Amino acid sequence: MRRTNDALALVLVAVVCFLAGAGADHLVRAQAGAVGQSYIVLYDDHTWAYAGAVAPTPTDAPHPPGVTPSPTLTVPPTNTPRPDATPTPEITALPTVAPEPKECVLKTQGFVINIRASASATAAKVGSLSAGQTVRVDEFQAGGAYLWARLSDGEGWFASAALTPFAWWVYGVTGTELCDDVDGFPEDAPAIVIIARAPAVGVWVGPGADLGELATFGETLKAAGLIPAATVYGYPFAASYLYDRGWTVAARPWINDCPATWGADPVASARAWVSAAVANLDGVRYTWLSVSNECGGWPSAQYAADWIEAVIEAAAEQGVTRVIPVVWNSGAPELDWMKTLAPVYVHAPIVTCFAVNVYPVDDLPLSSHAGIAPWTTWRYVQLRAWLPGVPLCATEAARGDGTKAADMADVGAWWKQVEGDFEFVTLWYAAMPLGHWPLANLRGRLSSLALALLS
């Protein structure tokens, strides 16, 4: 996590000095919570610098998955309010269709999709499918930018995929294997991602987390059919403890978030970094190795791709079976980087997650789609079109810039929208009060969090 405003600069400098004095060997950085504010970047060698937040441009607007966007432009920071995002043509509002077995069965992803009278975006809207809804389909048909699917109940057609590049807007469940036999199913379409297990959700865990409270929280989720999840940093015993209790665990090594500088050779840099990460977590049990977090200053998209590819290869050589090479900060990466980055993830030799930290950044609820949220909280919707078959992970998620107490109704509303979109989600924050985030600490509130997730 990296965010704060100018008024907190001296406080964070003091925190960094304290951590350094306690022997902490990690990079601490803080970033602005709103466009137009300056922010400070603090390093573990006690140096710091000012920088400025950058506003997204109109060319970085939401678009249907699969429609290649114009490159994101970098513009000077301003305080000009952004208009609310315009919904994409085939993503908008509600209702429900009860599924039945023994037919082509699909589940919508984390957004609402219009139902049209015919297989065309210009046809009359006759209803809508809610996020995460399961439906039966008896025909497919290409039309315009979409692959349309006809609902078996005769209500109409919905856009099940984008055509260029091809990207499914649905998941598979039991019965999806029958879709290949439905009229119009494209022979060369990539496989539909099957939701083979329960969603995994939980919390970010650091020093000071209450293991007893976590264990109770995990059992509550498991009893309701969910898998508890944790991103663990600086508390390796907690990683093994939770893993042994059936949690999905992403372990971050207690080293800097990212290399202090990017070397001339990305492969050498990545291999050294993986060696340090694996050695730091020697003997720790976990599901995912989370190698780096919110890295900035990449020399180029190609450098980032080469570094990430080398991380994946080095991790595989060291026996790691699931790796998160980079956790991208809210609003990153640049959209025009994806054509370079995506193939590295898609063709990875081991299971690799495209991971993000999810914050509106502006003072908005986590579940909001207003203001800047389409470029921050919901940016993953724009990115996943390039990542067919690649799981998405969210290692941090909270309202605003993560500094305020969680609103459990807001958390529950967001979870209902994204459930099924991510391999796992870990909400910020269950650990000791850190820096300027004490209000966001979920310690002592996990029973309320469980109720919010299950309501």
N, C-alpha and C positions, 0 to 999 in steps of 0.2 A: 504494500500500500504506500502511495506517495501523494500526499496532499496536505496543504495548510495555506494560511494567508500570512501577510507580512507581520501582523500583530503577534504572531506566535513564533516568530523567528528565534528570539532569544530563549524562549522556553525550550524549543527543540534543540538548540545548540547545547543547552544545559543537559538535556536528556542524552544527547550523543556523548557528551563528555562523561556523564555518569556511566553509560554503557561501556564506553572504552575503558574507563577505570576499573570496571568489573570484569574486564577480560573479554568482552564481546568483540568478535572479529567479523562483524557484518556491516554492510553499507546501510546507512539510514538516510532516506530521502523524503522530502515533503513537497507536495505539488498543490497548486491553486485549486480552489473549489469552484471557481466561476471564471468564465471568459473575461479577459480584460484585467484580471488581477495578476500581479507579479507573484512569483513563488521562489522558494529557496531550495537549493539542492545541497544536502549535507553529506559529507563523505567521512569514512572512518579514520582518515588521517587528519581530521579536524578542520579541513578546508571547506568552504561553502561558496556558493555563487547564486546570484539572482538570475531568473529567467522569466519568460512571459507565456501565459496560456494563449492558445491559438484558436480562433473561431472556425468551425466548419463552414464550408462554402456551399452555395446552392448546388454545385455539381456533385456534392457529397450527400445528396438527398436520398431517402429510402427508395428502393426500387425492387421490383419482384425478383426473388432469387432466380439466378440464371440469366438475367439481363445484364450484360457487361456495362458497368458504369463508366462515366468519364473519370479521368484521374482526379484524385483529391488534390486541391490546390492549397498551398500554404499562404495565408494572408496575415497582415499585421493584426494584433489583438485589438478588438474594439469592445465597447459596451453596448452596441446596438442589439436590442432584443431580437431573437430569432422567431419567425412565425412558427406556429404549431405545424408539425409534419403533416403532409397530405398522405392519406392511406394509399397503399399501392392498389392498382385496379381490382385485383381479385382477393384482397384481404380486408375485411371490415367487420361485420356484426354477429348474431347468435343462433337459435334453436337446436333440436336434438332428434336424432333418428336411432331407434333401438336396433342393434345388430342381431343377426341370427347366424348360426354356424353353417358349415358346408358350402360356402360360396366364397368368391373373391372378397376378402375382408381387408380394409385399410383403416389406419388411424391417422387423423390429421395431426400436424405438428403444432407448435406453440403460437398459432395465430388463427383468426377466424377467416373462413373462405366463403365467398358468395356462391349461392346456387343460382344458375341461370336456366332459362327456359330451353335453351339449345346450346350447342358447343361453340359459343362465341362470347367474347367479352362485351359485345354490343347488344347481346340478347337481354331480354327483360330479366331483372333480378326477381327471383321467386322465393328466396329464403337465404339461409346461411348455415354453415356448419361451425360449431364452436371448437375452440382449441382442445386437442386431445380427444375428439369424438371418434368413435368407431362406426364405420358404415359399410354396407355391401354394395358392390359395383357389378354391373353386367355388361358393360361395353366401354371401350376407350376410343377416342377420336382426336386427331390433331386438328387444331384450329387456331390460327394466329400465332401468338407466342407460347401457347400452352398445349399440354396434352390433357384433354378433357375426359372425365370419367362420369358415366351415367349411373345415378343411384338406382338400385334395384327396386325401390318402392315407387319409382316413377315420378318422384318430386322434381327431378331436373338433373343438370350437369354441374360439375365443379372442376376447377383447375387442379389436377392432381400432380402436375409437374411443369417446370419450365423447359422449353425445347432447346434454347441456344445460350450457353451450353446446357445439356440435359441435366436436370436436378429434380429429384422427387420432392414433392411438398407433403408427402405422407410417409408413415412408418408401416412396417408389416407386423401383423400379429398372427395368431393361429387362424389359418384359412387363407393367408396371403399367398401361400404356395399354389393355390388354384388360379391366381390371376393370370398366369401364363396362358391359360386356355380360354380366356375371355376374348371375344371379338375385338380386334383393334389393338391388342397389347403389342407394343413395339418390340420386335425381336432383338434389336441391338441395344435396348435400354439397360443401364446398369442395374444391379440387383437392388431391390428395395431393402433398406436397413430394417432388420427384424428386431423388435423389442423382445429380447429373449429372457429378460429378468426384470425384477422390480426396480423402480427408480431408486437411486442412492442419494441421500440428502443428509446434511449435518452441519458441522461447524468447523471453523478454523481453530486449531488448538495450539497454544503456546505455553510457556512457563506460567505456573500458577493455576492452570486449569484444574478443576475438581474432578478427579477420575471417578469418584462415586456417583456424582451427578451425571457425568457422561455415560456411565454404564447403565443407569436407570433410564436415561433418555434413549439410548440405543435399544434397550429391551422394549420400550414403548413403541418405537418405530417398527421394530421387527414383528411385534404382535399385530400391527396393523398392515403388514405386508410390504413395508418399505425396508430398504437397506440403509443402516446408519453409515455416515461417511465423515471423514476428518481429513483436513490438510494440517499436518503437524510440522511445526518449525521450532527448534530450540528445546524440544522436550522428547528426545528419542525413546525414553521408556514408555511414554504415552502411545507412541506409534505401535510398538509391539503389543502393549496391553490391549489396545482397541482392536488391532488386527486379529489377535487371538480370540476375541469375542465376536468375530464375524463382521467387523466393519470393513468398508472400503477405505483404505488409508493411502493418501498421497504424502510421501515424506520429503521434506525439503532439507537439504544438508545445512549445517550451521557454518556456512561459509558466506562470503559476500553474495548478494543477490545476483550479481553479474561480474564478469571480469572488470577490473578497475579501468583498463584500457583495452581497446580492440587491437590485437596484434596484426602484423602485416599478413600473417598466414592464418586464415580462419580455421583450417583443419587442425593445426598444431594447438591453437588456442582452445578449441572445443575438446580435443582429446585430453589436454591437461586438466580442463575444468571437470570433465566426467570422472577422471581418475581421482581428483580431490573429493568430488561428491560421493562416489562409491566408498572411498576410504573413510570418509567422515561418518557414514551410516553403516559401517561394518558391524554385523551382528544384529542390526535392527530389522524387524519384520514389517513389510509394507506391501501394498498392492501396486502402487505407482511410484517411480522415482521422479520427483519434480526438480529438474536440474537448475533452472534459473527463474527469476521473477521480475517482471516489469523492467526489462532492460531498455535503456535508451542509448542514443548516440550511435546507432548502427551506421557504419560507413555507407552502406547501400543495401538495396533489396537483395542483390546477388550475394553480397557478403553474408547477410543474415541467412539466406538459403544455404550457402555453403557451410556455415557454422552449425546450423540446425541439423543438416544432413550428417555432418561429422559427429555431432552429439549422439544421434540415433545409432549410427554405425558403431561408435565406441561403446555405447551402452549395451548393444547386442553382444559385442565381443566379450563384455564383462559379465554376461549371464543375466542381464536385466531383460525382463520380458515385456514390461509396460513402462513407457517413458513419456514424460512431459518435458520436451526440450526447452520451451519458453512459455511463461505465462504472460500474455499480452495485457498491458494496462488498459483501462477503460478508454475507448476511442481509438485504439490501435489494433492492427497496423494500418498503414495507408491502403486504401482500396486498390490503388494501382500496383501495389506490391504483390497482390495475391497471385497474379499470373506467374510470378517467379517463385513464391513460397509454396503454393499449393502442391505442385508435383512432389516435393520432398515429403510431405505428409502422406499424400495419396499412395506413393510407392514405397513407403517405409518397410523395411524387412521385419520389424516387430510392431506390436500394437503401440500406436503413437496417438496422443490426444492433442488436439488444438485447444489450448486452454486460454481463458480470459478471466479477468477480474471485472465484476459487474457493478458499476456505480453510475447513477445518473450524473454525478459530479455537481451539477447545479442543485440547489436546495429543493429537490423533488422527491416524492415517494419512490420506492423501488419499483412499484408496479405501474408507475406513470408512463405514458407515451407522449407527454407534452414537451414543449420546448426543445432542449438539447438531447433529451432521452433517446430519440431514434439513432443518434450518432454515438451514444455511450452505452446505456443499458441494453439497447436492442441492436447494437452494431453487429452482433454475431449473426443475426438474421441476414444481413447483407453479405457476410463473409462465407457462410456455409455453402453457398451455391458452388464455390470452387473446391469443396471438400467432400465429394461423394464417398460414402463409406467410412469417413474419418470421424471418430467420436469427438464430441465437444465436452469440455470440462469447465466448470466455474469454481475457482479456488477461493474467491472472496466475493461476497455480495452484500450490499447494505444500501440504505436510503442515503440520498444526498452524496456527500463526500466521505461518508462513513464515520462522521464525528458525533452523530446524535444517537440517542437511544432508539432501539428498534421499535417500530410500531408493528405489533404482531398481526393486526388485521392487514396491514400493508404487505408483510412478509407472506401471509397466507394467500393473498390475492395474486402476488407475483408467482408464487410456486404453482398455483393452479394454471397459470398461463404458460409456464416453461416446463412443467413436468413432462418428461419424455424427450425434451430437446437436448439434455445433457447426460453424459455418462455418469457424472456425479456433480453435486452442488454442495459447497461448504460456505455457510454464511459467516460473515465477519461479526462476532468475534468472541471466543471463549478462552480467556486467559487473564493474566495480571493486567491491571490498568496501565496501558502503554501510552506514553507521550500525551498528545492532545485528544486521545480516543477513549477516555475512561467511561463516558456515557454510553458508548457503543458496546461495552463489555456485556456479554450474555451470561456470564457466570451468575448462578442463582436464578436464571430465567429460563432454563431449558425445559421445564415442565410446561411453561406458557408457550414456548416455541413449538414443542411437540403438538400441543392443542391447535396451534395456528396451522401447522403443516397438515394435520389430519382432519381439520374441519371442512 
